[in-house]
Amino acid sequence: MRLVFAGTPEAAVPSLDALAASEHDIVAVITRPDAPSGRGRRLAPSPVRRRAEELGIPVWTPARLRDPDFLEQLAAARPEVCPVVAYGNLVPPAALEIPVHGWVNLHFSLLPAWRGAAPVQHAIIAGDEITGASTFRLEAGLDTGPVYGALTETVRPRDTSGDVLDRLAFAGAGLLVATIDGIARGELVAVPQPADGVSLAPKLEVADAEVEFRLPAMAIDRRIRGCTPAPGAWTTFRGERLKLGPATGFGDAVRERLSPGELRVTKARVEVGTATDPLVLGQVQALGKKPMLAADWARGIRIEGGERLGS
């Protein structure tokens, strides 16, 4: 079938590669316009654009999919189906109607759970032990369309959202190709999502990644892992922001109790108090510094007794 693929981040690249290697024909790729990146904030192409250009596929970077010029361009390409993976913009009804088989979205959750922009992050923060990926036909609602297929993925105890997303990106690419194959053969029928089990996964902003040490240790651990690598968990220390990597474990609750945010430094590790057991800090990154092990950071700044993280 003739495809126009839409996607933007690194997580969409395995699907682009898998479809490019399939029997289908990708006639164009839609991705977000170049965006500021890095310390210099220079404009940089999306990972999908870079890969599409390596594959020799024409790339479109429309500012808005509702623009008449883009709709005319899409119609002229005569796509039979538009696969989409983490494109980053809503597809308007006028664009949805152009391909005869619609737009087929690979979404990184088991729908109807975690509809929205950050399904993997929210699944980890919520403590889900199983997540997955789904393919469904896009419609006007937010991730509400009928489902073609799904796969499951176990969330391991120390997984970050980046770990799970990496695995789902590759497994999901196979699911997306199988879905397009089934549609081409006329063998797949999309099934409406159930009304029960709906949950939402809005984009996580930087403010959402601030760690609140008055919560139980398990909840803090999940939030840090859910926000790693993006938007990046953080707290404050001595009035400046301190980034936090995943904790390496839970501290010794038998020792003298730590109040929420209170630090305890030993030769080998740094513990921080929570509402329950202390957490053992992993890597930290002070403002303007490189990431380092918490024990090395603590030695360098000479933490005094009673100092704490957070406000």
C-alpha positions as CSV (number, residue, x, y, z in Angstrom):
1,M,0.0,0.0,0.0
2,R,1.0,3.6,-0.5
3,L,1.9,5.1,2.9
4,V,2.5,8.6,4.2
5,F,4.2,8.2,7.6
6,A,4.0,10.7,10.4
7,G,6.3,10.9,13.4
8,T,8.8,13.0,15.2
9,P,11.0,11.6,18.1
10,E,13.5,8.8,18.3
11,A,10.7,6.4,19.5
12,A,9.1,6.7,16.0
13,V,12.3,5.8,14.1
14,P,12.0,2.0,14.5
15,S,8.5,2.1,13.0
16,L,9.8,4.1,10.1
17,D,12.6,1.6,9.5
18,A,10.3,-1.4,9.8
19,L,7.8,0.1,7.3
20,A,10.6,1.1,4.9
21,A,11.7,-2.5,4.9
22,S,8.2,-3.9,4.4
23,E,6.4,-4.6,1.1
24,H,4.6,-1.2,1.4
25,D,5.7,2.0,-0.2
26,I,6.4,5.1,1.9
27,V,5.9,8.0,-0.5
28,A,6.5,10.8,2.1
29,V,7.2,11.4,5.8
30,I,5.5,14.1,7.9
31,T,7.4,15.4,10.9
32,R,7.5,18.5,13.1
33,P,9.5,21.5,11.9
34,D,13.1,21.9,13.0
35,A,13.2,23.0,16.6
36,P,15.8,24.6,18.9
37,S,18.1,22.1,20.6
38,G,21.1,22.0,23.0
39,R,22.7,24.8,24.9
40,G,23.1,26.9,21.8
41,R,19.4,26.5,21.0
42,R,20.2,26.0,17.3
43,L,17.5,24.6,15.0
44,A,17.9,20.9,14.6
45,P,15.9,18.4,12.6
46,S,13.8,15.7,14.3
47,P,15.1,12.2,14.6
48,V,12.4,11.1,12.1
49,R,13.5,13.7,9.6
50,R,17.1,12.7,9.8
51,R,16.3,9.0,9.3
52,A,13.9,9.7,6.4
53,E,16.5,11.7,4.6
54,E,19.0,8.9,5.1
55,L,16.4,6.6,3.5
56,G,15.8,9.0,0.6
57,I,12.2,9.6,1.4
58,P,10.7,13.0,0.8
59,V,10.0,14.9,4.1
60,W,7.2,17.4,4.8
61,T,7.3,19.7,7.8
62,P,4.0,21.6,7.8
63,A,3.4,24.1,10.6
64,R,-0.3,23.1,10.7
65,L,-2.0,20.0,9.2
66,R,-5.1,22.0,8.6
67,D,-3.4,24.4,6.1
68,P,-5.0,24.1,2.7
69,D,-1.6,23.8,1.0
70,F,-0.7,20.8,3.1
71,L,-4.1,19.1,2.6
72,E,-3.7,19.5,-1.1
73,Q,-0.2,18.0,-1.0
74,L,-1.4,15.1,1.1
75,A,-4.3,14.4,-1.3
76,A,-2.0,14.5,-4.3
77,A,0.2,11.8,-2.7
78,R,-2.8,9.5,-2.8
79,P,-1.9,7.6,0.5
80,E,-4.0,4.5,1.2
81,V,-3.1,4.7,4.9
82,C,-1.1,7.1,7.1
83,P,0.8,5.3,9.9
84,V,1.5,7.7,12.7
85,V,3.8,7.3,15.8
86,A,4.3,10.2,18.3
87,Y,3.9,12.9,15.7
88,G,3.1,15.5,18.3
89,N,0.2,17.4,16.7
90,L,-3.5,16.5,16.5
91,V,-4.6,15.5,13.0
92,P,-7.7,17.5,11.9
93,P,-10.8,15.9,10.4
94,A,-10.0,17.2,6.9
95,A,-6.7,15.3,6.9
96,L,-8.2,12.2,8.5
97,E,-10.6,11.8,5.6
98,I,-7.9,11.7,2.8
99,P,-6.4,8.2,3.0
100,V,-9.0,5.5,2.2
101,H,-8.0,3.4,5.3
102,G,-7.4,6.4,7.5
103,W,-4.6,7.2,9.9
104,V,-3.3,4.2,12.0
105,N,-1.7,5.3,15.2
106,L,0.9,3.3,17.3
107,H,0.2,4.3,20.9
108,F,2.4,3.2,23.8
109,S,-0.2,1.9,26.2
110,L,-2.9,-0.7,26.4
111,L,-5.9,1.4,25.4
112,P,-8.1,2.7,26.8
113,A,-5.5,3.1,29.6
114,W,-3.3,6.2,29.4
115,R,-4.7,8.2,26.5
116,G,-2.5,11.2,25.9
117,A,1.1,12.4,25.2
118,A,2.9,10.6,28.1
119,P,1.5,7.1,28.5
120,V,4.7,5.4,29.5
121,Q,5.7,8.0,32.1
122,H,2.3,7.9,33.7
123,A,2.2,4.1,33.7
124,I,5.5,4.0,35.7
125,I,4.4,6.7,38.1
126,A,1.2,4.9,38.8
127,G,3.0,1.7,39.5
128,D,1.7,-0.4,36.6
129,E,3.4,-3.8,36.4
130,I,2.2,-4.4,32.8
131,T,1.9,-1.9,30.0
132,G,2.1,-2.3,26.2
133,A,1.3,-0.8,22.8
134,S,-1.8,-0.5,20.7
135,T,-2.6,0.3,17.1
136,F,-5.8,2.1,16.4
137,R,-7.6,4.2,13.8
138,L,-7.4,7.9,14.6
139,E,-10.6,9.8,15.0
140,A,-11.4,13.3,16.3
141,G,-11.2,12.3,20.0
142,L,-7.9,12.0,22.0
143,D,-6.8,8.4,21.4
144,T,-10.4,7.2,21.4
145,G,-10.5,5.3,18.1
146,P,-11.1,1.6,17.5
147,V,-8.2,-0.7,18.2
148,Y,-6.6,-3.1,15.6
149,G,-4.1,-4.9,17.8
150,A,-2.0,-4.7,21.0
151,L,1.0,-6.2,22.7
152,T,2.0,-6.3,26.4
153,E,5.3,-5.4,28.1
154,T,6.4,-6.0,31.6
155,V,7.5,-3.0,33.7
156,R,10.7,-4.2,35.5
157,P,11.4,-3.0,39.0
158,R,14.1,-0.5,38.1
159,D,12.8,0.5,34.7
160,T,12.8,4.2,33.7
161,S,10.3,5.5,31.2
162,G,13.1,5.6,28.7
163,D,13.9,1.9,29.2
164,V,10.2,0.9,28.6
165,L,9.8,3.3,25.7
166,D,12.9,1.9,24.0
167,R,11.5,-1.7,24.2
168,L,8.0,-0.6,23.1
169,A,9.4,1.4,20.2
170,F,10.9,-1.7,18.7
171,A,8.2,-4.2,19.6
172,G,5.6,-1.7,18.5
173,A,7.2,-1.3,15.1
174,G,6.5,-5.0,14.4
175,L,2.9,-4.5,15.6
176,L,2.4,-1.5,13.3
177,V,3.7,-3.4,10.3
178,A,1.5,-6.4,11.1
179,T,-1.5,-4.0,11.4
180,I,-0.8,-2.4,8.0
181,D,-0.3,-5.9,6.5
182,G,-3.7,-7.0,7.9
183,I,-5.5,-3.9,6.6
184,A,-4.0,-4.4,3.1
185,R,-5.2,-8.0,3.1
186,G,-8.6,-7.0,4.4
187,E,-8.3,-9.3,7.4
188,L,-8.3,-6.8,10.2
189,V,-11.4,-5.1,11.7
190,A,-10.9,-2.4,14.4
191,V,-12.8,-3.0,17.6
192,P,-14.2,-0.1,19.6
193,Q,-12.5,0.7,22.9
194,P,-14.3,-0.4,26.1
195,A,-16.0,2.4,28.1
196,D,-14.3,1.1,31.3
197,G,-10.6,1.5,32.2
198,V,-10.1,4.9,30.7
199,S,-7.2,6.9,32.1
200,L,-5.4,10.0,30.9
201,A,-1.7,10.7,30.4
202,P,-1.2,14.4,29.7
203,K,2.3,15.7,28.9
204,L,4.5,16.0,31.9
205,E,5.9,19.5,32.4
206,V,9.0,20.4,34.3
207,A,6.9,21.4,37.3
208,D,5.4,17.9,37.4
209,A,8.8,16.4,37.8
210,E,9.6,18.1,41.1
211,V,10.1,15.5,43.9
212,E,7.9,15.8,47.0
213,F,9.8,14.1,49.8
214,R,6.7,14.1,52.1
215,L,5.4,11.2,50.0
216,P,6.2,7.5,50.6
217,A,9.5,6.3,49.3
218,M,7.9,4.0,46.7
219,A,5.9,6.8,45.2
220,I,9.0,9.0,45.0
221,D,11.0,6.2,43.4
222,R,8.3,5.7,40.7
223,R,8.1,9.4,40.0
224,I,11.8,9.8,39.5
225,R,11.9,6.7,37.2
226,G,8.8,7.9,35.3
227,C,10.4,11.3,34.7
228,T,13.7,9.8,33.5
229,P,15.0,10.9,31.0
230,A,12.3,13.5,30.4
231,P,11.3,15.9,31.7
232,G,13.9,15.0,34.4
233,A,13.2,14.7,38.1
234,W,14.5,17.5,40.3
235,T,14.5,19.1,43.7
236,T,16.3,22.0,45.3
237,F,19.4,22.2,47.5
238,R,20.7,25.4,49.1
239,G,18.3,27.3,46.9
240,E,19.4,25.9,43.6
241,R,17.9,23.2,41.4
242,L,19.3,19.7,41.7
243,K,18.5,17.1,39.1
244,L,17.9,13.5,40.4
245,G,18.5,10.3,38.6
246,P,16.8,7.1,39.6
247,A,17.4,6.0,43.2
248,T,19.6,2.9,43.7
249,G,17.5,1.4,46.5
250,F,15.9,1.9,49.8
251,G,17.9,2.9,52.9
252,D,18.1,1.3,56.4
253,A,14.9,2.0,58.2
254,V,16.3,0.5,61.4
255,R,18.7,3.4,61.8
256,E,17.6,6.8,63.2
257,R,14.7,8.0,61.2
258,L,15.1,10.8,58.7
259,S,12.5,13.5,58.3
260,P,11.3,14.1,54.7
261,G,14.1,15.6,52.6
262,E,16.7,15.2,55.3
263,L,20.1,14.0,54.1
264,R,22.3,11.3,55.7
265,V,25.8,10.9,54.2
266,T,28.1,8.0,54.6
267,K,31.3,7.1,52.8
268,A,29.6,5.1,50.2
269,R,26.1,6.6,49.7
270,V,23.6,9.4,50.4
271,E,20.2,8.7,51.9
272,V,17.3,11.1,51.8
273,G,14.3,10.9,54.1
274,T,10.7,10.3,52.9
275,A,7.4,9.7,54.6
276,T,8.5,6.1,55.0
277,D,11.9,4.5,54.5
278,P,14.8,6.6,53.2
279,L,15.9,6.5,49.6
280,V,19.4,5.9,48.4
281,L,20.2,8.6,45.8
282,G,21.8,7.6,42.5
283,Q,23.2,10.2,40.2
284,V,22.6,13.9,40.8
285,Q,23.4,16.9,38.7
286,A,23.9,20.3,40.2
287,L,23.3,23.5,38.2
288,G,26.0,24.0,35.6
289,K,27.7,20.6,36.5
290,K,27.9,17.2,35.0
291,P,25.9,14.3,36.4
292,M,27.8,12.5,39.2
293,L,27.2,9.8,41.9
294,A,25.5,11.3,44.9
295,A,28.3,10.2,47.2
296,D,30.9,12.2,45.1
297,W,28.6,15.2,45.0
298,A,28.1,15.1,48.8
299,R,31.9,14.9,49.4
300,G,32.5,17.9,47.1
301,I,30.0,20.2,48.7
302,R,30.5,19.1,52.4
303,I,26.9,18.5,53.5
304,E,26.3,19.5,57.1
305,G,24.1,17.7,59.6
306,G,20.4,18.6,59.2
307,E,20.6,19.8,55.7
308,R,17.8,18.7,53.4
309,L,16.5,18.5,49.8
310,G,13.4,20.4,48.8
311,S,11.7,23.4,50.2
